[in-house]
Amino acid sequence: SPLPGPRDWWGASALGWLVASARNRLAAAWAAVDPRGAVPRAAGGAAAWGLVVTAFLVALVPFRRQVGPIPVTVEVLLIPLVAVAWLVHWALRPAPDPAAPGRERPARSLTGLPLTAFDLPFALYLTILAVSLLNARSLVEGLQTLARQASFFVLFYMTVDLVRGRRRLGHWIVDAMLAGGLLVALIGLVQYALGVDLTVSGLAGAGAGAIRGRVGSTQENPNFLSEYLILLIPVALGRLLGTLRGSVGEQQPRGATGAEREEGTGGGVGGGAAAQGAPAVPRPWRRAFYVATIVAMLAAEFLTYTRGGWLGLALAVAVFVLLVDSRYLVVVAAACAAAVFLIPGMLERLAGLLDFSEGSGAFRLNLYRAALVMWSRSPWLGVGAGNYLAYYPDVIRDYPLLDQRFATYSSHNAFLTVAAETGLLGLLVFLVIVLLALRAAFAGWRHGAGPGDRLLFLGAGCGMIAFLVQSLSNITFFHPRVVLYYWLLLAVLVGLSPARAPRGPLPPAGEGRAQTRRGTRGEVAGAGEPREVRIGAL
């Protein structure tokens, strides 16, 4: 079902009321100086373009410089710039109108901030991160972790605010992610072809000799690259099928109301004819772009030789095909089986997953045990955000059998790291957030405005499933240049989510055949309630 209508936690607080009053007075004073609202529109347009650039560049540019205790990377530079532009847009735009009669989910709080179902969980998680620092051994690492997570949540709210009512901007951001993903994958393929900077780390046991090496591309680590690719491959698949259904989601849905008809940000992003209801005809270059992106990213994913990524992607594709049209599951299974035997060393790599007596299986099992020991020492609040590596030597000193001959080492499990650093309280709130994210994605698949949007929601949900599966074998949520795309993609989904499930027939999308959840084939697409429709023949 759709996410519940959120409460206005911001506006209901005394601090929120003060912020809202100050913002409204400032906006009213500015309106007298700039009645056309040129400055807030320009600032909104700059922030929108900043999001598109961020989506494209962060994974593509492996820039990093250490300035004192602060690591300066592309996202560290871009997010504050986007935030400054958005703050001008937020502070000077007109005060939000009261909710219209019958609207279940107002677009904004009294403070002008977007309202989402994630408001309370995000606030709780940041609070737990801050409180966990009472146990921190390295306060600098803890504050950096807290600031990094807070910046991702700020990015989330800016994106939701700018995307709501501007569907074209949401799709621009997604396509910018995929364009960056295409280039990252191509760089990885060239790297493999030339034999440049290939790594053999983690390659042990049978079949290792048949593997030339693992690619890391611009992520500079095969595991990081795999996390990034498996999140985006199902999204690209959804976008491709959206074009085959006759819509890429750029046209404004018929009957849109409230926030879905808001004025654009200006600056050329999110406005124009497509956002005002003009029909969008898929162009051949779009389909070629999505096909090339899927093929390149799949090839690069195989060459990472990351087994957790392979398993996550296999599960994600299986869920995608089952929900779209289960008749194609046999074809997908045959393609996966062929890949296992055709890609050198892949069969042996997968077989090694079941061997915990030696190799990487035994290595990671001891890492998991060390994480559990660390969690048991402070079960409620953990050892402090960002302080896992600071406490790791203590665990190895007390349990020498867990020593992996490294001074420090991560747990290779995102959930265990969250538990060890923030305790049971942090883990529970974190699980609520990721489950809400899945609910947002699959609710959009059932209740989206049209086939293009619904397939985007489905692809994003399946990408999140793959990401969570790999989180069992890698600390995915602690790799900033990767997890930024998780939060950015989630923000786009929340921004595109309808206020309530649409009623009436679906907009035409080439019609074709559909299959209902009751298993009936042969009905015309759009003949029933949207919640019962599955996209049928591809």
Secondary structure, 3 states (H helix, E strand, C coil): CCCCCCCCHHHHCHHHHHHHHHHHHHHHHHHHHCCCCHHHHHHHHHHHHHHHHHHHHCCCCCCEEEECCEEEEHHHHHHHHHHHHHHHHHHHCCCCCCCCCCCCCCCECCCCCECCCCHHHHHHHHHHHHHHHHHCCCHHHHHHHHHHHHHHHHHHHHHHHHHCCCHHHHHHHHHHHHHHHHHHHHHHHHHHHHCCCCECCCCCCCCHHHCCCECCHHHCCHHHHHHHHHHHHHHHHHHHHHHHCCCCCCCCCCCCCHHHHCCCCCCCCCCCCHHHCCCCCCCHHHHHHHHHHHHHHHHHHHHHCCHHHHHHHHHHHHHHHHHHCHHHHHHHHHHHHHHHHHCCCHHHHHHHHHCCCCHHHHHHHHHHHHHHHHHHHCCCCCCCCCCHHHHHHHHHHHCHHHCCCCCCCCCCCHHHHHHHHHHHHHHHHHHHHHHHHHHHHHHHHHHCCCHHHHHHHHHHHHHHHHHHHHCCCCCHHHCHHHHHHHHHHHHHHHHHCCCCCCCCCCCCCCCCEEEECCCCEEEECCCCCHHHEEECCC
